[in-house]
Amino acid sequence: MTDRRVVQQKIRPLQAVEFVPHLAKCEPVYKAEEDAYHIWYSKTPSGKKRSKFMGGEDDDESGKKEKKKGKKKK
C-alpha cells in the first residue's frame, strides 16, 4: 500500500475491489508445492519445535512409535 492510501484509509476503508488486480498478477501456489514445503518445514528445527508446541508429533516420530508397538504385540 502506498503512503497516500494509508492516510486515505481513515476516510475511505479498503475494499476487496482494490486487491483483485494485484492478486490476479500473483502466481498460484499448487497443492504439490505446498505439501512439499510442509514436509520440508516439518524436518527443520523450527518445524519440529512448532509441532511439539502444537501438541502433534512429526512424521518420523509417530512412525517409530507405531513400529515399536507392533513389535511388542508379537
PyMOL Python script that loads the backbone (N, CA, C, O; Angstrom):
from pymol import cmd

cmd.read_pdbstr("""\
ATOM      1  N   MET A   1       0.834  -1.167   0.000  1.00  0.00           N
ATOM      2  CA  MET A   1       0.000   0.000   0.000  1.00  0.00           C
ATOM      3  C   MET A   1       0.889   1.245   0.000  1.00  0.00           C
ATOM      4  O   MET A   1       1.937   1.276   0.646  1.00  0.00           O
ATOM      5  N   THR A   2       0.471   2.225  -0.706  1.00  0.00           N
ATOM      6  CA  THR A   2       1.222   3.477  -0.742  1.00  0.00           C
ATOM      7  C   THR A   2       0.947   4.291   0.512  1.00  0.00           C
ATOM      8  O   THR A   2      -0.052   4.079   1.199  1.00  0.00           O
ATOM      9  N   ASP A   3       1.841   5.220   0.801  1.00  0.00           N
ATOM     10  CA  ASP A   3       1.659   6.082   1.971  1.00  0.00           C
ATOM     11  C   ASP A   3       0.373   6.901   1.831  1.00  0.00           C
ATOM     12  O   ASP A   3      -0.351   7.122   2.802  1.00  0.00           O
ATOM     13  N   ARG A   4       0.114   7.338   0.612  1.00  0.00           N
ATOM     14  CA  ARG A   4      -1.098   8.127   0.370  1.00  0.00           C
ATOM     15  C   ARG A   4      -2.354   7.309   0.710  1.00  0.00           C
ATOM     16  O   ARG A   4      -3.297   7.820   1.313  1.00  0.00           O
ATOM     17  N   ARG A   5      -2.343   6.038   0.311  1.00  0.00           N
ATOM     18  CA  ARG A   5      -3.513   5.184   0.566  1.00  0.00           C
ATOM     19  C   ARG A   5      -3.677   4.898   2.057  1.00  0.00           C
ATOM     20  O   ARG A   5      -4.801   4.795   2.549  1.00  0.00           O
ATOM     21  N   VAL A   6      -2.593   4.772   2.760  1.00  0.00           N
ATOM     22  CA  VAL A   6      -2.654   4.546   4.212  1.00  0.00           C
ATOM     23  C   VAL A   6      -3.333   5.733   4.891  1.00  0.00           C
ATOM     24  O   VAL A   6      -4.153   5.548   5.790  1.00  0.00           O
ATOM     25  N   VAL A   7      -2.997   6.950   4.466  1.00  0.00           N
ATOM     26  CA  VAL A   7      -3.614   8.144   5.029  1.00  0.00           C
ATOM     27  C   VAL A   7      -5.100   8.185   4.673  1.00  0.00           C
ATOM     28  O   VAL A   7      -5.928   8.546   5.510  1.00  0.00           O
ATOM     29  N   GLN A   8      -5.438   7.819   3.441  1.00  0.00           N
ATOM     30  CA  GLN A   8      -6.822   7.838   2.996  1.00  0.00           C
ATOM     31  C   GLN A   8      -7.674   6.773   3.679  1.00  0.00           C
ATOM     32  O   GLN A   8      -8.901   6.870   3.690  1.00  0.00           O
ATOM     33  N   GLN A   9      -7.043   5.782   4.233  1.00  0.00           N
ATOM     34  CA  GLN A   9      -7.780   4.670   4.842  1.00  0.00           C
ATOM     35  C   GLN A   9      -8.686   5.142   5.973  1.00  0.00           C
ATOM     36  O   GLN A   9      -9.733   4.540   6.217  1.00  0.00           O
ATOM     37  N   LYS A  10      -8.305   6.188   6.652  1.00  0.00           N
ATOM     38  CA  LYS A  10      -9.138   6.716   7.735  1.00  0.00           C
ATOM     39  C   LYS A  10     -10.464   7.239   7.188  1.00  0.00           C
ATOM     40  O   LYS A  10     -11.503   7.129   7.838  1.00  0.00           O
ATOM     41  N   ILE A  11     -10.414   7.800   6.001  1.00  0.00           N
ATOM     42  CA  ILE A  11     -11.607   8.371   5.391  1.00  0.00           C
ATOM     43  C   ILE A  11     -12.348   7.338   4.547  1.00  0.00           C
ATOM     44  O   ILE A  11     -13.575   7.249   4.587  1.00  0.00           O
ATOM     45  N   ARG A  12     -11.579   6.556   3.782  1.00  0.00           N
ATOM     46  CA  ARG A  12     -12.162   5.579   2.854  1.00  0.00           C
ATOM     47  C   ARG A  12     -11.509   4.207   3.095  1.00  0.00           C
ATOM     48  O   ARG A  12     -10.401   3.968   2.613  1.00  0.00           O
ATOM     49  N   PRO A  13     -12.171   3.309   3.826  1.00  0.00           N
ATOM     50  CA  PRO A  13     -11.602   1.989   4.136  1.00  0.00           C
ATOM     51  C   PRO A  13     -11.312   1.169   2.876  1.00  0.00           C
ATOM     52  O   PRO A  13     -11.899   1.399   1.819  1.00  0.00           O
ATOM     53  N   LEU A  14     -10.410   0.224   3.013  1.00  0.00           N
ATOM     54  CA  LEU A  14     -10.069  -0.651   1.899  1.00  0.00           C
ATOM     55  C   LEU A  14     -11.277  -1.466   1.466  1.00  0.00           C
ATOM     56  O   LEU A  14     -12.132  -1.825   2.275  1.00  0.00           O
ATOM     57  N   GLN A  15     -11.326  -1.750   0.166  1.00  0.00           N
ATOM     58  CA  GLN A  15     -12.389  -2.572  -0.392  1.00  0.00           C
ATOM     59  C   GLN A  15     -11.752  -3.729  -1.150  1.00  0.00           C
ATOM     60  O   GLN A  15     -10.615  -3.627  -1.610  1.00  0.00           O
ATOM     61  N   ALA A  16     -12.482  -4.821  -1.278  1.00  0.00           N
ATOM     62  CA  ALA A  16     -11.970  -6.010  -1.966  1.00  0.00           C
ATOM     63  C   ALA A  16     -11.597  -5.708  -3.410  1.00  0.00           C
ATOM     64  O   ALA A  16     -10.678  -6.324  -3.949  1.00  0.00           O
ATOM     65  N   VAL A  17     -12.283  -4.783  -4.037  1.00  0.00           N
ATOM     66  CA  VAL A  17     -12.021  -4.421  -5.436  1.00  0.00           C
ATOM     67  C   VAL A  17     -10.577  -3.931  -5.617  1.00  0.00           C
ATOM     68  O   VAL A  17      -9.992  -4.108  -6.686  1.00  0.00           O
ATOM     69  N   GLU A  18     -10.018  -3.330  -4.595  1.00  0.00           N
ATOM     70  CA  GLU A  18      -8.654  -2.813  -4.677  1.00  0.00           C
ATOM     71  C   GLU A  18      -7.610  -3.934  -4.708  1.00  0.00           C
ATOM     72  O   GLU A  18      -6.494  -3.715  -5.178  1.00  0.00           O
ATOM     73  N   PHE A  19      -7.944  -5.106  -4.225  1.00  0.00           N
ATOM     74  CA  PHE A  19      -6.998  -6.214  -4.166  1.00  0.00           C
ATOM     75  C   PHE A  19      -6.982  -7.067  -5.428  1.00  0.00           C
ATOM     76  O   PHE A  19      -5.959  -7.671  -5.750  1.00  0.00           O
ATOM     77  N   VAL A  20      -8.089  -7.123  -6.139  1.00  0.00           N
ATOM     78  CA  VAL A  20      -8.244  -8.038  -7.276  1.00  0.00           C
ATOM     79  C   VAL A  20      -7.152  -7.871  -8.332  1.00  0.00           C
ATOM     80  O   VAL A  20      -6.555  -8.876  -8.719  1.00  0.00           O
ATOM     81  N   PRO A  21      -6.854  -6.673  -8.819  1.00  0.00           N
ATOM     82  CA  PRO A  21      -5.812  -6.549  -9.859  1.00  0.00           C
ATOM     83  C   PRO A  21      -4.447  -7.052  -9.396  1.00  0.00           C
ATOM     84  O   PRO A  21      -3.709  -7.652 -10.178  1.00  0.00           O
ATOM     85  N   HIS A  22      -4.113  -6.812  -8.148  1.00  0.00           N
ATOM     86  CA  HIS A  22      -2.809  -7.242  -7.634  1.00  0.00           C
ATOM     87  C   HIS A  22      -2.764  -8.753  -7.419  1.00  0.00           C
ATOM     88  O   HIS A  22      -1.751  -9.392  -7.704  1.00  0.00           O
ATOM     89  N   LEU A  23      -3.844  -9.317  -6.924  1.00  0.00           N
ATOM     90  CA  LEU A  23      -3.900 -10.764  -6.727  1.00  0.00           C
ATOM     91  C   LEU A  23      -3.914 -11.512  -8.054  1.00  0.00           C
ATOM     92  O   LEU A  23      -3.413 -12.634  -8.136  1.00  0.00           O
ATOM     93  N   ALA A  24      -4.477 -10.908  -9.084  1.00  0.00           N
ATOM     94  CA  ALA A  24      -4.532 -11.542 -10.398  1.00  0.00           C
ATOM     95  C   ALA A  24      -3.139 -11.680 -11.007  1.00  0.00           C
ATOM     96  O   ALA A  24      -2.920 -12.544 -11.856  1.00  0.00           O
ATOM     97  N   LYS A  25      -2.210 -10.852 -10.591  1.00  0.00           N
ATOM     98  CA  LYS A  25      -0.837 -10.903 -11.110  1.00  0.00           C
ATOM     99  C   LYS A  25       0.017 -11.946 -10.390  1.00  0.00           C
ATOM    100  O   LYS A  25       1.071 -12.327 -10.898  1.00  0.00           O
ATOM    101  N   CYS A  26      -0.410 -12.409  -9.232  1.00  0.00           N
ATOM    102  CA  CYS A  26       0.361 -13.382  -8.441  1.00  0.00           C
ATOM    103  C   CYS A  26       0.270 -14.769  -9.060  1.00  0.00           C
ATOM    104  O   CYS A  26      -0.772 -15.168  -9.579  1.00  0.00           O
ATOM    105  N   GLU A  27       1.381 -15.494  -8.993  1.00  0.00           N
ATOM    106  CA  GLU A  27       1.367 -16.878  -9.461  1.00  0.00           C
ATOM    107  C   GLU A  27       0.733 -17.753  -8.388  1.00  0.00           C
ATOM    108  O   GLU A  27       0.953 -17.521  -7.199  1.00  0.00           O
ATOM    109  N   PRO A  28      -0.048 -18.750  -8.782  1.00  0.00           N
ATOM    110  CA  PRO A  28      -0.701 -19.608  -7.791  1.00  0.00           C
ATOM    111  C   PRO A  28       0.300 -20.547  -7.116  1.00  0.00           C
ATOM    112  O   PRO A  28       1.352 -20.864  -7.671  1.00  0.00           O
ATOM    113  N   VAL A  29      -0.051 -20.977  -5.920  1.00  0.00           N
ATOM    114  CA  VAL A  29       0.731 -21.982  -5.207  1.00  0.00           C
ATOM    115  C   VAL A  29      -0.020 -23.294  -5.364  1.00  0.00           C
ATOM    116  O   VAL A  29      -1.149 -23.437  -4.894  1.00  0.00           O
ATOM    117  N   TYR A  30       0.619 -24.252  -6.032  1.00  0.00           N
ATOM    118  CA  TYR A  30      -0.035 -25.525  -6.301  1.00  0.00           C
ATOM    119  C   TYR A  30       0.037 -26.428  -5.073  1.00  0.00           C
ATOM    120  O   TYR A  30       0.945 -26.305  -4.251  1.00  0.00           O
ATOM    121  N   LYS A  31      -0.921 -27.327  -4.962  1.00  0.00           N
ATOM    122  CA  LYS A  31      -1.038 -28.226  -3.813  1.00  0.00           C
ATOM    123  C   LYS A  31       0.249 -29.040  -3.615  1.00  0.00           C
ATOM    124  O   LYS A  31       0.704 -29.208  -2.484  1.00  0.00           O
ATOM    125  N   ALA A  32       0.831 -29.541  -4.698  1.00  0.00           N
ATOM    126  CA  ALA A  32       2.050 -30.343  -4.594  1.00  0.00           C
ATOM    127  C   ALA A  32       3.197 -29.517  -4.013  1.00  0.00           C
ATOM    128  O   ALA A  32       3.971 -30.021  -3.199  1.00  0.00           O
ATOM    129  N   GLU A  33       3.310 -28.257  -4.423  1.00  0.00           N
ATOM    130  CA  GLU A  33       4.356 -27.383  -3.884  1.00  0.00           C
ATOM    131  C   GLU A  33       4.126 -27.103  -2.401  1.00  0.00           C
ATOM    132  O   GLU A  33       5.066 -27.096  -1.606  1.00  0.00           O
ATOM    133  N   GLU A  34       2.873 -26.876  -2.043  1.00  0.00           N
ATOM    134  CA  GLU A  34       2.548 -26.605  -0.650  1.00  0.00           C
ATOM    135  C   GLU A  34       2.846 -27.821   0.233  1.00  0.00           C
ATOM    136  O   GLU A  34       3.392 -27.683   1.328  1.00  0.00           O
ATOM    137  N   ASP A  35       2.486 -29.003  -0.248  1.00  0.00           N
ATOM    138  CA  ASP A  35       2.748 -30.232   0.509  1.00  0.00           C
ATOM    139  C   ASP A  35       4.247 -30.463   0.667  1.00  0.00           C
ATOM    140  O   ASP A  35       4.706 -30.858   1.739  1.00  0.00           O
ATOM    141  N   ALA A  36       5.016 -30.217  -0.404  1.00  0.00           N
ATOM    142  CA  ALA A  36       6.475 -30.378  -0.338  1.00  0.00           C
ATOM    143  C   ALA A  36       7.060 -29.412   0.686  1.00  0.00           C
ATOM    144  O   ALA A  36       7.969 -29.771   1.435  1.00  0.00           O
ATOM    145  N   TYR A  37       6.546 -28.202   0.718  1.00  0.00           N
ATOM    146  CA  TYR A  37       7.025 -27.215   1.694  1.00  0.00           C
ATOM    147  C   TYR A  37       6.731 -27.678   3.114  1.00  0.00           C
ATOM    148  O   TYR A  37       7.601 -27.594   3.982  1.00  0.00           O
ATOM    149  N   HIS A  38       5.522 -28.165   3.365  1.00  0.00           N
ATOM    150  CA  HIS A  38       5.150 -28.604   4.720  1.00  0.00           C
ATOM    151  C   HIS A  38       6.009 -29.794   5.162  1.00  0.00           C
ATOM    152  O   HIS A  38       6.407 -29.868   6.324  1.00  0.00           O
ATOM    153  N   ILE A  39       6.293 -30.712   4.258  1.00  0.00           N
ATOM    154  CA  ILE A  39       7.148 -31.858   4.590  1.00  0.00           C
ATOM    155  C   ILE A  39       8.551 -31.374   4.935  1.00  0.00           C
ATOM    156  O   ILE A  39       9.141 -31.812   5.923  1.00  0.00           O
ATOM    157  N   TRP A  40       9.084 -30.462   4.112  1.00  0.00           N
ATOM    158  CA  TRP A  40      10.418 -29.929   4.364  1.00  0.00           C
ATOM    159  C   TRP A  40      10.445 -29.174   5.695  1.00  0.00           C
ATOM    160  O   TRP A  40      11.353 -29.370   6.502  1.00  0.00           O
ATOM    161  N   TYR A  41       9.454 -28.315   5.923  1.00  0.00           N
ATOM    162  CA  TYR A  41       9.438 -27.500   7.137  1.00  0.00           C
ATOM    163  C   TYR A  41       9.329 -28.358   8.390  1.00  0.00           C
ATOM    164  O   TYR A  41       9.907 -28.023   9.424  1.00  0.00           O
ATOM    165  N   SER A  42       8.595 -29.457   8.307  1.00  0.00           N
ATOM    166  CA  SER A  42       8.438 -30.314   9.490  1.00  0.00           C
ATOM    167  C   SER A  42       9.747 -30.975   9.900  1.00  0.00           C
ATOM    168  O   SER A  42       9.864 -31.470  11.021  1.00  0.00           O
ATOM    169  N   LYS A  43      10.732 -30.991   9.006  1.00  0.00           N
ATOM    170  CA  LYS A  43      12.032 -31.596   9.305  1.00  0.00           C
ATOM    171  C   LYS A  43      13.047 -30.585   9.823  1.00  0.00           C
ATOM    172  O   LYS A  43      14.129 -30.976  10.262  1.00  0.00           O
ATOM    173  N   THR A  44      12.725 -29.296   9.782  1.00  0.00           N
ATOM    174  CA  THR A  44      13.637 -28.271  10.273  1.00  0.00           C
ATOM    175  C   THR A  44      13.495 -28.136  11.786  1.00  0.00           C
ATOM    176  O   THR A  44      12.473 -28.535  12.346  1.00  0.00           O
ATOM    177  N   PRO A  45      14.508 -27.577  12.458  1.00  0.00           N
ATOM    178  CA  PRO A  45      14.388 -27.385  13.910  1.00  0.00           C
ATOM    179  C   PRO A  45      13.176 -26.534  14.297  1.00  0.00           C
ATOM    180  O   PRO A  45      12.508 -26.824  15.289  1.00  0.00           O
ATOM    181  N   SER A  46      12.895 -25.500  13.528  1.00  0.00           N
ATOM    182  CA  SER A  46      11.731 -24.651  13.829  1.00  0.00           C
ATOM    183  C   SER A  46      10.434 -25.431  13.658  1.00  0.00           C
ATOM    184  O   SER A  46       9.515 -25.293  14.465  1.00  0.00           O
ATOM    185  N   GLY A  47      10.356 -26.244  12.617  1.00  0.00           N
ATOM    186  CA  GLY A  47       9.160 -27.038  12.372  1.00  0.00           C
ATOM    187  C   GLY A  47       8.942 -28.073  13.453  1.00  0.00           C
ATOM    188  O   GLY A  47       7.807 -28.304  13.868  1.00  0.00           O
ATOM    189  N   LYS A  48      10.014 -28.701  13.918  1.00  0.00           N
ATOM    190  CA  LYS A  48       9.903 -29.685  14.997  1.00  0.00           C
ATOM    191  C   LYS A  48       9.451 -29.011  16.289  1.00  0.00           C
ATOM    192  O   LYS A  48       8.630 -29.554  17.029  1.00  0.00           O
ATOM    193  N   LYS A  49       9.999 -27.814  16.555  1.00  0.00           N
ATOM    194  CA  LYS A  49       9.623 -27.077  17.760  1.00  0.00           C
ATOM    195  C   LYS A  49       8.148 -26.681  17.695  1.00  0.00           C
ATOM    196  O   LYS A  49       7.430 -26.789  18.689  1.00  0.00           O
ATOM    197  N   ARG A  50       7.699 -26.225  16.528  1.00  0.00           N
ATOM    198  CA  ARG A  50       6.300 -25.824  16.361  1.00  0.00           C
ATOM    199  C   ARG A  50       5.380 -27.028  16.531  1.00  0.00           C
ATOM    200  O   ARG A  50       4.334 -26.931  17.171  1.00  0.00           O
ATOM    201  N   SER A  51       5.769 -28.152  15.961  1.00  0.00           N
ATOM    202  CA  SER A  51       4.955 -29.357  16.061  1.00  0.00           C
ATOM    203  C   SER A  51       4.827 -29.797  17.530  1.00  0.00           C
ATOM    204  O   SER A  51       3.750 -30.184  17.985  1.00  0.00           O
ATOM    205  N   LYS A  52       5.931 -29.729  18.244  1.00  0.00           N
ATOM    206  CA  LYS A  52       5.919 -30.102  19.657  1.00  0.00           C
ATOM    207  C   LYS A  52       5.041 -29.137  20.457  1.00  0.00           C
ATOM    208  O   LYS A  52       4.289 -29.556  21.336  1.00  0.00           O
ATOM    209  N   PHE A  53       5.143 -27.858  20.149  1.00  0.00           N
ATOM    210  CA  PHE A  53       4.348 -26.839  20.839  1.00  0.00           C
ATOM    211  C   PHE A  53       2.864 -27.030  20.570  1.00  0.00           C
ATOM    212  O   PHE A  53       2.044 -26.871  21.475  1.00  0.00           O
ATOM    213  N   MET A  54       2.511 -27.368  19.339  1.00  0.00           N
ATOM    214  CA  MET A  54       1.113 -27.526  18.956  1.00  0.00           C
ATOM    215  C   MET A  54       0.539 -28.851  19.458  1.00  0.00           C
ATOM    216  O   MET A  54      -0.666 -29.081  19.348  1.00  0.00           O
ATOM    217  N   GLY A  55       1.378 -29.714  20.001  1.00  0.00           N
ATOM    218  CA  GLY A  55       0.892 -30.953  20.576  1.00  0.00           C
ATOM    219  C   GLY A  55       0.906 -32.129  19.619  1.00  0.00           C
ATOM    220  O   GLY A  55       0.495 -33.228  19.991  1.00  0.00           O
ATOM    221  N   GLY A  56       1.365 -31.923  18.405  1.00  0.00           N
ATOM    222  CA  GLY A  56       1.441 -33.000  17.424  1.00  0.00           C
ATOM    223  C   GLY A  56       2.815 -33.623  17.422  1.00  0.00           C
ATOM    224  O   GLY A  56       3.742 -33.132  18.066  1.00  0.00           O
ATOM    225  N   GLU A  57       2.928 -34.699  16.697  1.00  0.00           N
ATOM    226  CA  GLU A  57       4.215 -35.359  16.536  1.00  0.00           C
ATOM    227  C   GLU A  57       4.608 -35.282  15.084  1.00  0.00           C
ATOM    228  O   GLU A  57       3.747 -35.320  14.204  1.00  0.00           O
ATOM    229  N   ASP A  58       5.913 -35.172  14.814  1.00  0.00           N
ATOM    230  CA  ASP A  58       6.326 -35.169  13.423  1.00  0.00           C
ATOM    231  C   ASP A  58       6.232 -36.580  12.861  1.00  0.00           C
ATOM    232  O   ASP A  58       6.156 -37.546  13.620  1.00  0.00           O
ATOM    233  N   ASP A  59       6.237 -36.704  11.547  1.00  0.00           N
ATOM    234  CA  ASP A  59       6.001 -37.983  10.882  1.00  0.00           C
ATOM    235  C   ASP A  59       7.002 -39.050  11.296  1.00  0.00           C
ATOM    236  O   ASP A  59       6.624 -40.209  11.470  1.00  0.00           O
ATOM    237  N   ASP A  60       8.273 -38.687  11.456  1.00  0.00           N
ATOM    238  CA  ASP A  60       9.292 -39.673  11.793  1.00  0.00           C
ATOM    239  C   ASP A  60       9.035 -40.305  13.158  1.00  0.00           C
ATOM    240  O   ASP A  60       9.141 -41.523  13.308  1.00  0.00           O
ATOM    241  N   GLU A  61       8.701 -39.492  14.142  1.00  0.00           N
ATOM    242  CA  GLU A  61       8.483 -39.995  15.496  1.00  0.00           C
ATOM    243  C   GLU A  61       7.259 -40.896  15.578  1.00  0.00           C
ATOM    244  O   GLU A  61       7.309 -41.939  16.230  1.00  0.00           O
ATOM    245  N   SER A  62       6.168 -40.518  14.935  1.00  0.00           N
ATOM    246  CA  SER A  62       4.961 -41.326  15.017  1.00  0.00           C
ATOM    247  C   SER A  62       5.184 -42.678  14.348  1.00  0.00           C
ATOM    248  O   SER A  62       4.663 -43.694  14.807  1.00  0.00           O
ATOM    249  N   GLY A  63       5.954 -42.691  13.265  1.00  0.00           N
ATOM    250  CA  GLY A  63       6.255 -43.946  12.587  1.00  0.00           C
ATOM    251  C   GLY A  63       7.087 -44.870  13.462  1.00  0.00           C
ATOM    252  O   GLY A  63       6.863 -46.080  13.466  1.00  0.00           O
ATOM    253  N   LYS A  64       8.045 -44.321  14.206  1.00  0.00           N
ATOM    254  CA  LYS A  64       8.890 -45.120  15.094  1.00  0.00           C
ATOM    255  C   LYS A  64       8.065 -45.721  16.226  1.00  0.00           C
ATOM    256  O   LYS A  64       8.264 -46.880  16.591  1.00  0.00           O
ATOM    257  N   LYS A  65       7.150 -44.947  16.778  1.00  0.00           N
ATOM    258  CA  LYS A  65       6.330 -45.442  17.886  1.00  0.00           C
ATOM    259  C   LYS A  65       5.409 -46.556  17.432  1.00  0.00           C
ATOM    260  O   LYS A  65       5.189 -47.518  18.168  1.00  0.00           O
ATOM    261  N   GLU A  66       4.863 -46.438  16.220  1.00  0.00           N
ATOM    262  CA  GLU A  66       3.984 -47.487  15.713  1.00  0.00           C
ATOM    263  C   GLU A  66       4.758 -48.780  15.514  1.00  0.00           C
ATOM    264  O   GLU A  66       4.238 -49.860  15.796  1.00  0.00           O
ATOM    265  N   LYS A  67       5.995 -48.687  15.031  1.00  0.00           N
ATOM    266  CA  LYS A  67       6.812 -49.880  14.815  1.00  0.00           C
ATOM    267  C   LYS A  67       7.121 -50.549  16.151  1.00  0.00           C
ATOM    268  O   LYS A  67       7.076 -51.774  16.259  1.00  0.00           O
ATOM    269  N   LYS A  68       7.436 -49.739  17.179  1.00  0.00           N
ATOM    270  CA  LYS A  68       7.723 -50.299  18.493  1.00  0.00           C
ATOM    271  C   LYS A  68       6.510 -51.008  19.076  1.00  0.00           C
ATOM    272  O   LYS A  68       6.632 -52.080  19.668  1.00  0.00           O
ATOM    273  N   LYS A  69       5.353 -50.412  18.907  1.00  0.00           N
ATOM    274  CA  LYS A  69       4.118 -51.032  19.406  1.00  0.00           C
ATOM    275  C   LYS A  69       3.870 -52.346  18.696  1.00  0.00           C
ATOM    276  O   LYS A  69       3.466 -53.329  19.317  1.00  0.00           O
ATOM    277  N   GLY A  70       4.111 -52.364  17.401  1.00  0.00           N
ATOM    278  CA  GLY A  70       3.896 -53.584  16.613  1.00  0.00           C
ATOM    279  C   GLY A  70       4.807 -54.700  17.059  1.00  0.00           C
ATOM    280  O   GLY A  70       4.384 -55.856  17.072  1.00  0.00           O
ATOM    281  N   LYS A  71       6.036 -54.407  17.423  1.00  0.00           N
ATOM    282  CA  LYS A  71       6.987 -55.428  17.871  1.00  0.00           C
ATOM    283  C   LYS A  71       6.571 -56.001  19.224  1.00  0.00           C
ATOM    284  O   LYS A  71       6.749 -57.197  19.457  1.00  0.00           O
ATOM    285  N   LYS A  72       6.030 -55.193  20.106  1.00  0.00           N
ATOM    286  CA  LYS A  72       5.630 -55.654  21.419  1.00  0.00           C
ATOM    287  C   LYS A  72       4.423 -56.582  21.349  1.00  0.00           C
ATOM    288  O   LYS A  72       4.296 -57.490  22.171  1.00  0.00           O
ATOM    289  N   LYS A  73       3.535 -56.368  20.380  1.00  0.00           N
ATOM    290  CA  LYS A  73       2.351 -57.180  20.264  1.00  0.00           C
ATOM    291  C   LYS A  73       2.658 -58.589  19.802  1.00  0.00           C
ATOM    292  O   LYS A  73       1.898 -59.507  20.111  1.00  0.00           O
ATOM    293  N   LYS A  74       3.738 -58.793  19.077  1.00  0.00           N
ATOM    294  CA  LYS A  74       4.060 -60.122  18.554  1.00  0.00           C
ATOM    295  C   LYS A  74       4.553 -61.005  19.603  1.00  0.00           C
ATOM    296  O   LYS A  74       4.871 -62.163  19.335  1.00  0.00           O
TER     297      LYS A  74
END
""", "prot")
cmd.dss("prot")
cmd.show_as("cartoon", "prot")
cmd.util.cbc("prot")
cmd.orient("prot")
